[in-house]
Amino acid sequence: MTSKQADEEIQMQDLQIKVAFLEDSLTKLSDEFFAQQKELNQLSLTVGALIDKLAKSQDSESQGEFEVEERPPHY
């Protein structure tokens, strides 16, 4: 094997190592993105439910459905 072929072989191995590292990094980033997207979707659902609950609470309050707090009997 000539010196040039040896250098090319080393360069090829270096490139293969870099590609493997990049593929691993891409997989990890993709997994993390998926997990964050899943969490974001869940948080969006939670916020939506809280908004609905708040809206219903405000509607009930404006219609006088909430019990008026009375003073306890000992006052």
C-alpha positions in Angstrom: 0.0 0.0 0.0 1.4 3.4 -1.0 1.6 6.4 1.3 -1.2 8.0 -0.7 -3.4 5.0 -0.4 -2.7 4.9 3.4 -3.6 8.6 3.7 -6.8 8.1 1.8 -7.7 5.1 3.9 -7.2 7.1 7.1 -9.3 10.0 5.7 -12.0 7.5 4.8 -12.0 6.0 8.3 -12.2 9.6 9.7 -15.1 10.4 7.5 -16.9 7.2 8.5 -16.4 8.0 12.2 -17.8 11.5 11.7 -20.8 10.2 9.8 -21.5 7.6 12.5 -21.2 10.4 15.2 -23.5 12.7 13.2 -26.1 9.9 12.7 -26.0 9.2 16.5 -26.4 12.9 17.2 -29.3 13.1 14.8 -31.1 10.2 16.3 -30.7 11.6 19.8 -31.9 15.0 18.7 -34.9 13.5 16.9 -35.8 11.5 20.0 -35.6 14.6 22.2 -37.7 16.6 19.7 -40.3 13.9 19.7 -40.4 13.9 23.6 -40.7 17.7 23.7 -43.4 17.7 21.1 -45.4 15.2 23.0 -45.0 17.2 26.2 -46.0 20.4 24.3 -49.1 18.7 23.0 -50.0 17.6 26.5 -49.5 21.1 27.9 -51.6 22.6 25.2 -54.4 20.2 26.1 -54.1 21.1 29.8 -54.1 24.8 29.0 -57.1 24.4 26.8 -58.9 22.5 29.6 -58.0 25.2 32.1 -59.3 27.9 29.7 -62.6 26.1 29.3 -62.9 25.6 33.1 -62.2 29.3 33.7 -64.7 30.4 31.1 -67.4 28.1 32.6 -66.5 29.5 36.0 -66.8 33.1 34.8 -70.1 32.3 33.1 -71.5 30.7 36.2 -70.4 33.6 38.3 -72.0 36.1 36.0 -75.2 34.2 36.1 -75.3 34.2 39.9 -74.9 30.5 40.3 -72.2 30.8 42.9 -73.4 30.6 46.4 -73.0 33.9 48.2 -70.7 33.4 51.2 -72.7 33.9 54.3 -71.3 34.8 57.7 -71.0 31.8 60.0 -73.7 31.6 62.6 -71.5 32.6 65.4 -71.2 36.2 64.1 
